[in-house]
Every structure is written in structure tokens, then in C-alpha cells.
Amino acid sequence: MNRLKTFFWACSGANQDILKNCPSESSKYVGIGATVFFTGVFAAFAGDYALYTVFDNYWSATLFGIVWGLMIFNLDRYIVSSIRKNGDSQQEFFQILPRLILAIVISIVVAKPLELKVFEKEVNSEIASMIQEDITLKELIIKNRFSDSRKRINSELTQIKSEIAEKTNYRNELRQIAREEADDTGGTGQRNAGQIYRIKKADADRVEAELQELISVNAPIIAKKEMELSELNNQEMAEISALEFSQLTGLASRIEALDRLTKKSSAINMAHLFIMLLFLVVETSPIFVKLFSPRGPYDYVLKTEEYGFEAFHFEDLAKVNTTIKKRSSKLTREEVGYVNERLQLGLERS
């Protein structure tokens, strides 16, 4: 138990020697350290999953996840350990503001891959829809490119076949008239009206000859047009078959799919927001704990030690200043000015 407590103290970035003398502060820094540690663990899982969606390699993803988790852990540890309690609420707030912004960014980066894992089945289903939409769009582009040529050929075929059909109907009509004249069911109504029948039969034969001539002229044209249409269809099908459909399995595609899901489903949108808020709370909770908690024994002892180092520093500077002043009586005016200038520069930097 003591080892675990010491480990979480180290994760919080606190001075363990001081904490050993401040038992009342132990639980607070154990909680802060545990939060920092588990945030790093979540970050490692998130980095692992994010890289796996890019390279589909377990070893590379695991190695990157560990490095990513350690980096986030180190950042969180620095953010928490660098906050100092001095009793001035306004000054403390402005002190944590940049650290708070950094913590929010980290929480968003960590949460997004884990969200993708939580909604993995829904995201995969949406990606399948996205792939189908991509296929449909590409097929539509190819069909539109062949559409004008197909319409032109079909229009020419329709016109030619329409002329043949009109001539055929006219021929059939004349034959029917001649037949009715021959069997006395129509026409003049006179039995054995051979002369009139022959005239009508000649008209039907003339139109028949025109029809055969029209067919003989247009048959090669129709065959050519139908061949062009067939080649056009074959070319279109070949281009559709040769399409390389997008493999939308990368991280960006999954993020886009999740964004589409949140817009489609209010339930997923609410879950997405709550997961994001959860990570925001986890990531920023150590900062707010240190901000709103009163100054404890640890803060006073730490301030005393830091002030002691600062006092020793200025004491050393004062000694150096005294020594220089004693020696300055033996220096020239230019040398004194140079020494004073360097001394002033050192004070300003301190």
C-alpha cells in the first residue's frame, strides 16, 4: 500500500520528502496522482487505437500508444506540479489559465479515438454507407459521361425505325384496301372490279418496293448504330468494373463517419457529448482540485523551501556586489562601468 501511495505521489509531481511530513495532504496528492496516471493510460489506449486504424499493425500501434501515453502523462504531471498556491485567488486563476487550456486540448485529443472505439460498430456501418455513396457517385459520373452519346444514337435509331414503321403501316393499309376491293368487302363495292383492284394493288406494290428499298438502305445504318450502342455500353461497364472503390478505414474517415452519426442520431450525439465531458472532467479535475482547495501544510512548507533558495540566491548576489564594490576602488572608470553593467544585468535576470 505504501508503495502504491508513493507511486501516486510521484505521478502528482509533488515533493515526496515534504509530503511525508504532511500526512494530512497525503490523500489529496494520491488522488491527483491517480488521476494523472489513469489519464496517461487512457491516452496510451487512444494512441494505440488511432495508429492501428492508420497502419493496421499491432506492434507499431502498441509502441506508439506507449510513447503517446507517456508524453500525455508527463504533460499532465508538469501541469499539476507547476501550480503554486500563494493565497491570491486572482493570481492563481491566471496562473492555471494556460495550463487549463492545454488540459482541455489534451482531453479532446485523448477522447476522440476512444469515442471511435466505443461507437465502432455504428461507425463501421456508417463507413459502409459512405463507401456505397462513393460507389454510386463514381458510377453516376461515368454514366453521365456516356449519356449524351447514348441519347444521340438512340435518337437516330428511333428516327430511322420510325420511318420504316410508318412506311410499313402505309403498305399494310394499301394492301388491306386492295384486298377489300377484291373480295367486295370495301372500296367501290362492285363485284369483279378488276381494273380498280389492279390500280390499288399496284399502289400497294409500289409502297412495298419503297419499303424494301428503305429497309435495304437503313439496315446497315441500323446495324452500325446498334453496334456503336453496344460498344458504348460495354465501354461503360468496363470503366465501372475497373473503378477502384475507396477503402474508408483510416482515422479521418472514421472521424467523418462519427460526425455524420452525431448529426443523424440525437442519442449518439448525446453520448458523444457526455464522453467528451467525462474526459474534460477527468483531465481538468487535478487542476481545479489544486485551485479550489485551501492552502495546506504542503503548500506552506514548499513555499518556505523555495523562498529559502531564493533568499540564498539574493544573499549570494549581495556578497558578490559587496566584493565588487571593494575591488572597484582599484579599477579604472571604464572597468567599473563594465562591472556595474554586468552586475545590473545579472540582477535583472534573477
BELQUI-V831451 format. One record per residue. N is the residue number from 1. RES is the residue in one small letter. PHI is phi in degrees with one decimal (none if undefined). BURIAL is 1 if it has 9 or more other ideal C-beta (glycine too) atoms within 8 Angstrom, else 0. Layout:
# BELQUI-V831451
[[N RES PHI BURIAL] [N RES PHI BURIAL]]
This chain:
# BELQUI-V831451
[[1 m none 0] [2 n -65.1 0] [3 r -66.2 0] [4 l -64.7 0] [5 k -62.3 1] [6 t -63.1 1] [7 f -63.2 1] [8 f -69.2 1] [9 w -59.7 1] [10 a -62.9 1] [11 c -64.8 1] [12 s -76.8 1] [13 g 77.5 1] [14 a -81.3 1] [15 n -78.4 0] [16 q -68.7 1] [17 d -62.9 0] [18 i -70.5 1] [19 l -63.7 1] [20 k -63.2 0] [21 n -94.7 0] [22 c -128.5 1] [23 p -60.5 0] [24 s -69.6 0] [25 e -94.1 1] [26 s -59.5 1] [27 s -62.0 0] [28 k -60.7 1] [29 y -78.5 1] [30 v -65.0 1] [31 g -62.9 1] [32 i -64.5 1] [33 g -63.8 1] [34 a -63.3 1] [35 t -62.4 1] [36 v -62.1 1] [37 f -63.4 1] [38 f -70.4 1] [39 t -63.5 1] [40 g -63.5 1] [41 v -64.2 1] [42 f -61.5 1] [43 a -63.6 1] [44 a -63.3 1] [45 f -62.2 1] [46 a -64.5 1] [47 g -64.1 1] [48 d -60.0 1] [49 y -66.9 1] [50 a -62.7 1] [51 l -73.0 1] [52 y -64.8 1] [53 t -67.8 1] [54 v -90.0 0] [55 f -109.2 0] [56 d 54.1 0] [57 n -131.5 0] [58 y -64.8 0] [59 w -66.5 0] [60 s -62.5 1] [61 a -64.6 1] [62 t -65.7 1] [63 l -62.3 0] [64 f -63.9 1] [65 g -61.3 1] [66 i -64.4 1] [67 v -63.0 1] [68 w -63.2 1] [69 g -63.0 1] [70 l -64.8 1] [71 m -65.9 1] [72 i -64.4 1] [73 f -59.0 1] [74 n -65.3 0] [75 l -63.5 1] [76 d -61.8 1] [77 r -62.4 1] [78 y -66.2 1] [79 i -57.6 1] [80 v -71.6 1] [81 s -71.9 1] [82 s -85.6 0] [83 i -82.1 1] [84 r -116.4 1] [85 k -93.3 1] [86 n -122.5 0] [87 g 89.2 0] [88 d -101.5 0] [89 s -60.7 0] [90 q -64.3 0] [91 q -64.7 0] [92 e -65.4 1] [93 f -63.4 1] [94 f -67.4 0] [95 q -70.8 1] [96 i -88.3 1] [97 l -56.1 0] [98 p -63.5 0] [99 r -68.0 1] [100 l -66.7 1] [101 i -61.6 0] [102 l -62.7 1] [103 a -64.7 1] [104 i -64.2 1] [105 v -61.1 0] [106 i -61.6 1] [107 s -63.6 1] [108 i -66.7 1] [109 v -62.9 1] [110 v -72.5 1] [111 a -71.5 1] [112 k -60.0 1] [113 p -61.8 1] [114 l -68.2 1] [115 e -61.3 1] [116 l -61.8 1] [117 k -71.0 1] [118 v -62.2 0] [119 f -99.7 1] [120 e -59.2 0] [121 k -64.2 0] [122 e -64.6 1] [123 v -64.9 1] [124 n -61.8 0] [125 s -64.3 0] [126 e -68.4 1] [127 i -64.3 1] [128 a -60.4 0] [129 s -65.7 0] [130 m -64.5 1] [131 i -64.2 1] [132 q -63.7 0] [133 e -62.8 0] [134 d -65.0 1] [135 i -62.3 1] [136 t -60.8 0] [137 l -64.1 0] [138 k -66.5 1] [139 e -63.6 1] [140 l -65.1 0] [141 i -62.5 0] [142 i -65.8 1] [143 k -63.6 1] [144 n -65.2 0] [145 r -68.5 0] [146 f -94.0 1] [147 s -62.9 0] [148 d -62.1 0] [149 s -64.5 0] [150 r -65.0 1] [151 k -62.4 0] [152 r -64.0 0] [153 i -65.6 1] [154 n -62.6 1] [155 s -64.5 0] [156 e -65.7 1] [157 l -63.1 1] [158 t -61.7 0] [159 q -65.3 0] [160 i -65.5 1] [161 k -65.8 1] [162 s -66.7 0] [163 e -62.8 1] [164 i -65.6 1] [165 a -64.6 0] [166 e -64.4 0] [167 k -65.7 1] [168 t -65.2 1] [169 n -64.4 0] [170 y -66.5 1] [171 r -62.2 1] [172 n -64.1 0] [173 e -65.0 0] [174 l -66.3 1] [175 r -62.5 1] [176 q -64.3 0] [177 i -63.6 1] [178 a -65.2 1] [179 r -65.1 0] [180 e -65.4 1] [181 e -67.9 1] [182 a -72.9 0] [183 d -98.1 0] [184 d 64.7 0] [185 t -100.1 0] [186 g -170.6 0] [187 g 74.0 1] [188 t -76.6 0] [189 g 80.6 0] [190 q -95.7 0] [191 r -72.3 0] [192 n 60.1 0] [193 a -84.3 1] [194 g -63.4 0] [195 q -63.6 0] [196 i -67.2 1] [197 y -62.6 1] [198 r -62.3 0] [199 i -65.4 0] [200 k -67.8 1] [201 k -66.2 1] [202 a -66.4 0] [203 d -62.0 1] [204 a -64.8 1] [205 d -66.9 0] [206 r -62.3 0] [207 v -65.7 1] [208 e -63.0 1] [209 a -65.7 0] [210 e -63.1 1] [211 l -64.5 1] [212 q -64.5 0] [213 e -64.4 0] [214 l -63.5 1] [215 i -65.9 1] [216 s -64.2 0] [217 v -73.9 0] [218 n -89.1 1] [219 a -58.1 0] [220 p -63.8 0] [221 i -65.1 1] [222 i -62.6 1] [223 a -61.4 0] [224 k -65.0 0] [225 k -63.7 1] [226 e -66.6 1] [227 m -66.7 0] [228 e -59.6 1] [229 l -65.6 1] [230 s -64.9 0] [231 e -63.7 0] [232 l -63.7 1] [233 n -65.0 1] [234 n -64.6 0] [235 q -64.9 1] [236 e -63.1 1] [237 m -65.1 0] [238 a -65.1 0] [239 e -68.1 1] [240 i -66.2 1] [241 s -66.9 0] [242 a -85.7 0] [243 l -62.2 1] [244 e -100.3 0] [245 f -76.6 0] [246 s -65.6 0] [247 q -97.1 0] [248 l -84.3 1] [249 t -117.3 0] [250 g -78.1 0] [251 l -64.9 1] [252 a -62.6 0] [253 s -65.4 1] [254 r -68.5 1] [255 i -64.1 1] [256 e -63.7 1] [257 a -63.7 1] [258 l -65.5 1] [259 d -63.8 0] [260 r -65.1 1] [261 l -64.4 1] [262 t -65.3 1] [263 k -78.7 0] [264 k -81.1 0] [265 s -117.3 0] [266 s -69.1 0] [267 a -65.6 0] [268 i -66.6 1] [269 n -63.3 1] [270 m -65.3 0] [271 a -61.9 1] [272 h -60.4 1] [273 l -66.2 0] [274 f -68.0 0] [275 i -63.9 1] [276 m -62.9 1] [277 l -64.3 0] [278 l -60.8 1] [279 f -70.1 1] [280 l -62.1 1] [281 v -65.1 0] [282 v -62.8 1] [283 e -71.9 1] [284 t -94.6 1] [285 s -59.9 1] [286 p -60.4 1] [287 i -66.8 1] [288 f -70.2 0] [289 v -61.3 1] [290 k -70.2 1] [291 l -72.0 1] [292 f -91.5 0] [293 s -74.6 0] [294 p -67.8 0] [295 r -64.6 0] [296 g -108.2 1] [297 p -56.5 1] [298 y -59.6 1] [299 d -63.6 1] [300 y -67.1 1] [301 v -66.4 1] [302 l -62.9 1] [303 k -61.8 1] [304 t -63.9 0] [305 e -66.1 1] [306 e -64.3 0] [307 y -66.2 0] [308 g -62.3 0] [309 f -62.3 0] [310 e -64.4 0] [311 a -64.2 0] [312 f -61.3 0] [313 h -63.6 1] [314 f -68.4 1] [315 e -64.9 0] [316 d -63.7 0] [317 l -63.3 1] [318 a -64.5 0] [319 k -62.5 0] [320 v -62.0 1] [321 n -62.2 1] [322 t -64.7 0] [323 t -61.7 0] [324 i -66.8 1] [325 k -64.0 0] [326 k -65.6 0] [327 r -81.2 0] [328 s -66.9 1] [329 s -65.0 0] [330 k -96.8 0] [331 l -98.7 1] [332 t -75.5 0] [333 r -62.8 0] [334 e -65.7 0] [335 e -65.8 1] [336 v -62.5 1] [337 g -61.9 0] [338 y -65.9 0] [339 v -63.2 1] [340 n -61.8 0] [341 e -65.2 0] [342 r -67.1 0] [343 l -65.2 1] [344 q -62.4 0] [345 l -63.6 0] [346 g -65.9 1] [347 l -64.6 0] [348 e -64.1 0] [349 r -67.7 0] [350 s -71.5 0]]
